[in-house]
Amino acid sequence: MGKLEAKRVNFKNAVNRLREAVAEFKQEGASDVVRDGLIQRFEFTYELSWKTTKAYLEDMGIVDKNSPKAVIKEAYAQKLIVNETNWLLMLTDRNMTSHVYREEMAEEIAERITTCYLKEFEMLLEKLCQAFDGR
């Protein structure tokens, strides 16, 4: 298994783990610990999403995208993602969860993870899988 394929597999596994956390979080009476675990899984899924996308772009010959924001913009240009705004908000939320902790912010981000971000990850994963299958 090559480096790019390994990244894709790791990203797929992270999406599956995030999906599990979303299901737990949606259950009535989910605790703060479950919410915090959801956010943690979001963080590592986000990291794998942009790093896998970066590796895919490099494999296509696009080698000058070295930050999450640059990768998001190029992924949008390449039609790997369809909603650049959601991905840029995701980047902001990812940065917030790493540097600041406020209860209200955690609740808002958890809500966006369950209603929006998981779907964005799933759509990117589908595009990447289609690209791999097309090789």
VOGU-3710 file (C-alpha; in Angstrom, 3 decimals, decimal comma):
1> mgkleakrvn> 0,000/0,000/0,000  1,415/3,357/-1,036  1,576/6,501/1,085  -1,448/8,090/-0,568  -3,565/4,949/-0,232  -2,563/4,638/3,430  -3,670/8,229/4,046  -7,002/7,565/2,357  -7,570/4,441/4,466  -6,711/6,367/7,651
11> fknavnrlre> -9,089/9,167/6,636  -11,845/6,620/5,946  -11,303/5,048/9,371  -11,437/8,479/11,016  -14,721/9,295/9,256  -16,158/6,013/10,509  -15,054/6,805/14,060  -16,557/10,288/13,810  -19,804/8,767/12,544  -19,882/6,574/15,677
21> avaefkqega> -19,327/9,617/17,892  -22,109/11,526/16,130  -24,505/8,635/16,752  -23,587/8,600/20,451  -23,897/12,368/20,724  -27,360/12,374/19,141  -28,708/10,035/21,809  -30,835/11,758/24,390  -28,919/12,710/27,485  -25,441/12,506/25,932
31> sdvvrdgliq> -22,887/13,723/28,444  -20,281/16,447/28,123  -17,684/13,689/27,904  -19,402/12,317/24,791  -19,532/15,818/23,304  -15,850/16,363/24,052  -15,013/12,998/22,467  -17,011/14,021/19,404  -14,964/17,204/19,124  -11,710/15,290/19,548
41> rfeftyelsw> -12,670/12,898/16,767  -13,606/15,887/14,606  -10,150/17,356/15,191  -8,247/14,295/14,005  -10,679/13,668/11,142  -10,172/17,236/9,979  -6,383/16,862/10,102  -6,538/13,654/8,090  -8,968/15,203/5,594  -6,742/18,066/4,571
51> kttkayledm> -3,514/16,044/4,700  -5,027/13,285/2,555  -6,337/15,881/0,124  -2,903/17,531/0,022  -1,290/14,182/-0,820  -3,893/13,572/-3,532  -3,267/17,013/-5,039  0,485/16,379/-4,968  -0,112/13,094/-6,777  -1,938/15,135/-9,439
61> givdknspka> 1,127/17,391/-9,739  -0,195/20,266/-7,611  2,665/20,598/-5,140  2,533/24,195/-3,906  -0,383/23,893/-1,442  1,065/23,587/2,047  -1,545/24,962/4,446  -5,042/23,733/5,251  -6,586/26,886/3,756  -4,614/26,575/0,496
71> vikeayaqkl> -5,537/22,884/0,232  -9,233/23,687/0,827  -9,212/26,351/-1,881  -7,514/24,012/-4,365  -9,816/21,132/-3,456  -12,737/23,425/-4,230  -11,138/24,444/-7,539  -10,642/20,750/-8,385  -14,267/19,966/-7,391  -13,233/17,601/-4,617
81> ivnetnwllm> -15,393/19,660/-2,260  -18,545/21,546/-3,173  -18,963/23,978/-0,289  -15,819/25,994/0,308  -17,590/28,125/2,946  -18,345/25,091/5,126  -14,733/23,926/4,865  -13,366/27,341/5,813  -15,744/27,457/8,796  -14,561/23,950/9,667
91> ltdrnmtshv> -10,967/25,220/9,623  -11,908/28,065/11,973  -13,708/25,664/14,306  -10,761/23,264/14,252  -8,429/26,088/15,260  -10,809/27,218/18,001  -11,066/23,761/19,535  -7,283/23,531/19,717  -6,648/26,869/21,386  -9,714/27,919/23,371
101> yreemaeeia> -12,251/26,013/25,418  -15,598/27,527/26,242  -18,703/25,498/26,978  -20,890/27,556/24,649  -18,379/27,244/21,804  -18,094/23,478/22,334  -21,865/23,111/22,070  -22,007/25,162/18,856  -19,155/23,240/17,229  -20,639/19,877/18,253
111> erittcylke> -23,885/20,906/16,606  -22,096/21,861/13,363  -20,190/18,562/13,408  -23,428/16,582/13,592  -25,461/18,680/11,144  -22,850/19,643/8,570  -19,226/18,596/8,970  -19,700/14,841/9,007  -21,524/15,097/5,674  -18,703/17,231/4,227
121> femlleklcq> -16,136/14,612/5,270  -18,263/11,836/3,776  -18,615/13,676/0,465  -14,852/14,311/0,258  -14,140/10,677/1,084  -16,516/9,570/-1,669  -14,764/11,834/-4,200  -11,357/10,525/-3,160  -12,535/6,912/-3,374  -13,926/7,556/-6,863
131> afdgr> -10,599/9,077/-7,874  -8,719/6,047/-6,544  -11,090/3,644/-8,295  -10,585/5,521/-11,544  -6,865/4,811/-11,563
//
